[in-house]
């Protein structure tokens, strides 16, 4: 099996010098090229075909070498490179914020809830306990505040064009969140996801009751969604792509044919070798071998 090491720039240009630097490192590690470099987008994204797959420590070493120039790198297998199913987390991935944290600000418990959120995303507190505690602090919050948070929520750069390109090529996209369906439904519709999954906030008489309805969608549920959709569409896991930022997303990303951590939390950054740290969401396209021409085709 052969592989592609994909370099994606952010706010600085990608140069032949970056490619040469990485190739020199690969040579020093005994990782042979499987072909010449290929530009996917001039000065922005390029593939280095490889005969063998770098291991995690080698990926991290190359990442550190590119960090100053804000260049990301991702590794993908030649076979089934373009995926059939796409699964994405919502909070701090498809959108730029944590909706629960934003609600907490309006409830006057912003700092307390944000502390629990950080601990949860870093895997240092049980998710079920954390979500019940955080939602409990929101008891009595008017539904109008939920609507206000939605109007202020921003989609992460590159999400919409990434979905357009992938859907043009027949990809089925699922928004899989441990957040709330109050937000996954409109966010999924706005971005072009085909399905959405999330937790349900209990609302009575226009106010939050402080309860989240069972069953609670957690990291295991996300993995179950990935497996169920794979079976539904008659795919194997190699045909799936999953992305997220927190510990709740790790089982889903680790099971997928291509798992990519998007602006990952520290625990995730220490565990997932494919990471988008500097670039926007379109790096997911380049990791699958889509080109600048593929992006322009859906923009025109």
Wavefront OBJ file of the C-alpha trace (Angstrom):
o trace
v 0.000 0.000 0.000
v 1.189 3.520 -0.776
v 0.379 6.777 0.996
v 0.116 10.512 0.492
v 1.661 12.987 2.886
v -0.275 16.201 2.295
v 1.066 19.614 3.265
v -1.463 22.447 3.609
v -0.535 26.072 4.271
v -2.644 28.603 6.142
v -1.773 32.312 5.969
v 1.717 31.802 4.511
v 2.650 30.299 1.163
v 3.685 26.686 0.836
v 6.979 26.522 -1.053
v 9.159 23.893 -2.749
v 11.517 24.482 0.170
v 8.920 23.114 2.594
v 8.545 19.995 0.465
v 12.312 19.547 0.212
v 12.703 19.933 3.976
v 10.112 17.240 4.655
v 11.553 14.949 1.997
v 14.996 15.321 3.565
v 13.567 14.263 6.931
v 11.756 11.308 5.370
v 14.984 10.201 3.676
v 16.748 10.335 7.044
v 14.051 8.035 8.445
v 14.297 5.545 5.592
v 10.854 6.438 4.219
v 11.133 6.322 0.445
v 9.095 8.442 -1.971
v 6.631 6.645 -4.206
v 6.614 9.371 -6.840
v 7.292 13.075 -7.409
v 5.511 15.815 -5.420
v 2.128 16.902 -6.786
v 0.616 20.354 -6.256
v -3.078 20.241 -5.369
v -3.265 24.022 -5.063
v -0.328 26.233 -6.082
v 1.539 27.648 -3.075
v -1.125 26.200 -0.764
v -1.388 22.388 -0.788
v 0.754 19.553 -2.138
v 1.085 15.771 -1.947
v 4.247 13.782 -1.309
v 3.610 10.153 -2.367
v 5.243 7.683 0.043
v 5.960 3.974 -0.076
v 5.439 3.521 3.676
v 3.437 5.305 6.377
v 5.263 7.507 8.900
v 4.458 6.595 12.497
v 3.030 9.005 15.061
v 6.349 10.291 16.424
v 7.608 10.987 12.908
v 4.414 12.877 12.075
v 4.856 14.949 15.228
v 8.494 15.689 14.396
v 7.569 16.899 10.907
v 4.693 18.919 12.346
v 7.036 20.692 14.749
v 9.355 21.494 11.863
v 6.534 23.183 9.962
v 4.834 24.859 12.910
v 6.655 28.185 12.630
v 5.441 28.572 9.039
v 1.899 27.488 10.039
v 1.811 24.505 7.689
v -0.254 21.417 8.495
v 0.426 17.892 7.311
v -1.852 14.885 6.996
v -1.306 11.291 5.937
v -3.776 9.222 3.916
v -3.740 5.857 2.184
v -3.821 5.660 -1.605
v -6.690 3.166 -1.549
v -10.159 4.653 -0.880
v -8.599 8.072 -0.477
v -11.813 9.927 -1.289
v -14.295 8.945 1.356
v -17.958 8.012 1.009
v -19.195 8.972 4.483
v -18.246 12.057 6.504
v -18.792 12.520 10.244
v -18.099 15.804 12.028
v -18.374 17.125 15.546
v -20.158 20.477 15.913
v -18.860 22.583 18.817
v -15.360 24.023 18.221
v -15.222 22.069 14.963
v -17.996 22.895 12.496
v -18.717 26.019 14.539
v -16.153 28.220 16.260
v -17.678 28.157 19.754
v -19.026 25.806 22.433
v -22.780 26.472 22.482
v -23.174 25.243 26.053
v -20.481 27.644 27.212
v -22.214 30.491 25.379
v -25.525 29.666 27.059
v -23.776 29.604 30.418
v -22.602 33.179 29.959
v -26.218 34.334 29.674
v -27.084 32.264 32.737
v -24.317 33.970 34.720
v -22.279 30.770 35.191
v -19.908 31.130 32.264
v -16.618 30.514 34.044
v -17.875 27.517 36.004
v -19.296 25.800 32.928
v -16.275 26.610 30.763
v -13.990 24.984 33.347
v -16.056 21.792 33.217
v -16.102 21.887 29.412
v -12.301 22.088 29.249
v -11.957 19.199 31.663
v -14.445 17.153 29.647
v -12.775 17.794 26.287
v -9.425 16.866 27.804
v -10.889 13.637 29.162
v -10.387 14.406 32.862
v -14.066 14.268 33.876
v -16.848 11.822 32.997
v -18.945 13.221 30.168
v -22.329 12.139 31.546
v -21.591 13.779 34.879
v -20.271 16.882 33.156
v -23.220 17.456 30.856
v -25.750 16.951 33.656
v -23.878 19.386 35.913
v -23.545 22.021 33.201
v -27.141 21.786 31.986
v -28.317 21.844 35.608
v -26.685 25.257 35.989
v -28.860 26.556 33.146
v -32.158 25.828 34.878
v -34.665 28.622 34.260
v -32.816 30.123 31.284
v -35.383 31.489 28.788
v -35.552 29.860 25.366
v -34.982 33.314 23.862
v -31.381 33.035 25.052
v -30.957 29.793 23.081
v -32.151 31.625 19.983
v -29.787 34.503 20.691
v -26.805 32.151 20.914
v -27.791 30.594 17.589
v -27.886 33.962 15.825
v -24.393 34.716 17.155
v -22.892 31.346 16.214
v -20.273 31.410 13.458
v -19.500 28.545 11.073
v -15.805 27.628 11.008
v -13.938 28.880 7.919
v -14.100 26.489 4.980
v -16.903 24.265 6.293
v -19.543 25.167 3.723
v -17.274 24.862 0.694
v -15.890 21.561 2.025
v -19.412 20.150 2.282
v -20.303 21.423 -1.201
v -17.292 19.726 -2.785
v -17.782 16.439 -0.972
v -21.527 16.299 -1.603
v -20.948 16.998 -5.293
v -18.897 13.800 -5.305
v -21.632 11.768 -3.627
v -20.522 11.933 0.007
v -23.143 11.505 2.747
v -22.395 13.880 5.634
v -23.437 13.514 9.274
v -23.157 16.125 12.018
v -22.569 14.104 15.200
v -22.509 16.218 18.341
v -22.605 15.781 22.093
v -24.141 19.248 22.025
v -27.820 19.858 21.495
v -30.275 19.212 18.685
v -31.555 22.763 19.206
v -28.346 23.738 17.401
v -27.417 20.684 15.349
v -30.623 20.937 13.283
v -30.137 24.523 12.006
v -26.338 24.195 11.761
v -26.641 20.983 9.738
v -29.143 22.644 7.399
v -26.975 25.742 6.973
v -23.828 23.753 6.173
v -25.361 21.022 4.012
v -25.171 17.987 6.281
v -27.573 15.177 5.427
v -28.139 14.004 9.025
v -27.625 15.395 12.490
v -27.377 13.786 15.912
v -27.210 15.400 19.346
v -28.592 15.617 22.851
v -32.019 17.033 23.652
v -32.523 19.874 26.113
v -35.712 19.708 28.173
v -37.725 22.905 27.689
v -41.003 23.629 29.491
v -43.063 26.808 29.268
v -40.302 28.523 27.330
v -37.540 27.859 29.898
v -34.852 25.232 30.395
v -35.681 22.762 33.152
v -32.012 22.029 33.826
v -32.386 18.505 32.443
v -30.949 16.801 29.378
v -33.136 13.989 28.083
v -31.929 10.404 27.990
v -30.218 8.717 26.278
v -27.186 10.979 26.375
v -25.110 10.994 23.206
v -21.465 10.516 24.221
v -18.220 9.305 22.664
v -19.528 5.738 22.416
v -22.715 6.960 20.754
v -20.663 8.840 18.159
v -18.802 5.645 17.341
v -22.108 3.772 17.131
v -23.453 6.346 14.661
v -20.360 5.917 12.484
v -20.695 2.130 12.482
v -24.468 2.199 11.895
v -24.167 4.571 8.938
v -21.329 2.511 7.504
v -23.567 -0.549 7.614
v -26.557 1.369 6.248
v -24.606 2.530 3.207
v -22.874 -0.777 2.644
v -19.421 0.711 3.211
v -16.440 -0.391 5.213
v -14.695 1.815 7.725
v -11.923 2.642 5.254
v -14.479 4.691 3.316
v -15.212 6.991 6.258
v -13.799 10.346 7.338
v -14.323 11.698 10.859
v -13.221 14.953 12.452
v -13.530 16.639 15.826
v -11.552 18.448 18.499
v -12.168 16.751 21.846
v -11.800 13.478 23.691
v -15.446 12.632 22.902
v -14.476 12.471 19.240
v -11.472 10.189 19.601
v -13.197 6.776 19.252
v -14.971 8.021 16.129
v -11.760 9.413 14.639
v -9.711 6.340 15.547
v -12.243 3.990 13.924
v -12.619 5.966 10.702
v -10.572 5.249 7.606
v -9.325 8.822 7.904
v -9.562 10.486 11.316
v -8.524 14.131 11.482
v -8.335 16.220 14.645
v -9.451 19.791 13.950
v -7.706 22.374 16.175
v -7.407 19.601 18.758
v -7.456 19.759 22.545
v -4.147 18.703 24.181
v -5.163 15.098 24.873
v -6.312 14.658 21.283
v -3.156 16.251 19.883
v -1.144 13.618 21.738
v -3.146 10.745 20.249
v -4.275 11.490 16.667
v -1.549 11.788 14.034
v -3.696 13.642 11.486
v -4.237 17.187 12.728
v -5.416 20.487 11.300
v -3.807 23.058 13.568
v -3.350 26.101 11.321
v -5.370 25.657 8.129
v -9.126 25.900 7.706
v -11.654 23.133 7.122
v -10.762 22.754 3.435
v -7.619 20.903 4.527
v -9.979 17.913 4.792
v -10.457 18.154 1.034
v -6.748 18.226 0.263
v -6.202 15.264 2.598
v -8.527 13.305 0.306
v -6.760 14.418 -2.862
v -9.253 17.041 -3.983
v -7.641 19.922 -5.838
v -8.108 23.653 -6.205
v -9.941 22.901 -9.468
v -12.453 20.744 -7.559
v -13.114 23.648 -5.205
v -13.499 26.188 -8.005
v -15.924 23.859 -9.782
v -18.509 24.246 -7.012
v -17.908 27.964 -6.518
v -18.631 28.938 -10.104
l 1 2 3 4 5 6 7 8 9 10 11 12 13 14 15 16 17 18 19 20 21 22 23 24 25 26 27 28 29 30 31 32 33 34 35 36 37 38 39 40 41 42 43 44 45 46 47 48 49 50 51 52 53 54 55 56 57 58 59 60 61 62 63 64 65 66 67 68 69 70 71 72 73 74 75 76 77 78 79 80 81 82 83 84 85 86 87 88 89 90 91 92 93 94 95 96 97 98 99 100 101 102 103 104 105 106 107 108 109 110 111 112 113 114 115 116 117 118 119 120 121 122 123 124 125 126 127 128 129 130 131 132 133 134 135 136 137 138 139 140 141 142 143 144 145 146 147 148 149 150 151 152 153 154 155 156 157 158 159 160 161 162 163 164 165 166 167 168 169 170 171 172 173 174 175 176 177 178 179 180 181 182 183 184 185 186 187 188 189 190 191 192 193 194 195 196 197 198 199 200 201 202 203 204 205 206 207 208 209 210 211 212 213 214 215 216 217 218 219 220 221 222 223 224 225 226 227 228 229 230 231 232 233 234 235 236 237 238 239 240 241 242 243 244 245 246 247 248 249 250 251 252 253 254 255 256 257 258 259 260 261 262 263 264 265 266 267 268 269 270 271 272 273 274 275 276 277 278 279 280 281 282 283 284 285 286 287 288 289 290 291 292 293 294 295 296 297 298 299 300
